[in-house]
Amino acid sequence: MFVFCAMMLFTNVSAQKLTEFLPEKGKADTAVIVCPGGSYYWLARRGEGSEVAQWLNQNGYAAYVLEYPVSGWWSWFTHIRRSCCTQYPGQLEALEGALKTVKSKGYKTVGAMGFSAGGHLVLSGAELLPDSIAPDFVAPIYPVVTMREPYVHKRSRRGLMGERRQHNPVMWDSLSMELHADKVHCPVFLLNCYDDPTVDWHNARMMADSLNALNKPNVYYLYLQKGGHGFGVNPEKMAKYDDAQLSAWPETFLRWLRGTLTK
């Protein structure tokens, strides 16, 4: 039993990894760092990682999927961590390193798109990293935003802060992105669904409200019909909700991005 538990303790623990996806034709001027979701405990590597990167490639953009540090299923279950690197600021440091690497490749524009907890991470990059390193645009999709009650996604808060610091109100405030919108200096594309059963829809709403109060460039799409959580850019996952607006969100984002890049 001891051996089994020890093996499980070290299972699903991810160190930083950055995977490059390039369009088949031509050299892209814009690159997007893709941050999958997973409550800061695991990563949706396919549905919010490689599938998104391939879709970006098909539309002429370079993509880099970031596997930032997460502590894994076993840590979520036992409340025991292998390493302090799997909690804040380990994830932000991974994004910082990814941004430096991708920007060094000579792209005109380098942005970041994140899903769920990954949405919180890209907002953290926009707010907490120096302007010279921060992304040129961010797209938090059905994002975790706040660390405060009543709308906090508690699993993500524990995954990000750790078993002890999750109870620290000072940490809650410092990592609640809606409280620091004044530090955002890039365009923001926000999207989520009213019926999201995982991350309360108010997360994105609060972020949009904070940005609007400060006249920060942003757009926010709240889909009032069924859409849920975790659909990524997968047409089959979106089609089951029979919502034409939801199914069109990838094209909506592309139009926004094209408009943002020409300004």
Secondary structure, 3 states (H helix, E strand, C coil): CHHHHHHHHCCCCECCEEEEECCCCCCCCEEEEEECCCCCCCCCCHHHHHHHHHHHHHCCCEEEEEECCECCHHHHHHCCCCCHHHCCCHHHHHHHHHHHHHHCCCCCEEEEEEECHHHHHHHHHHHHCCCCCCCCCEEEECCCCCCCCCCCCHHHHHHHHCCCHHHCHHHHHHCCHHHHHHHCCCCEEEEEECCCCCCCCHHHHHHHHHHHHCCCCEEEEEECCCCCCCCCCCHHHHHCCCCHHHHCHHHHHHHHHHHHHCC
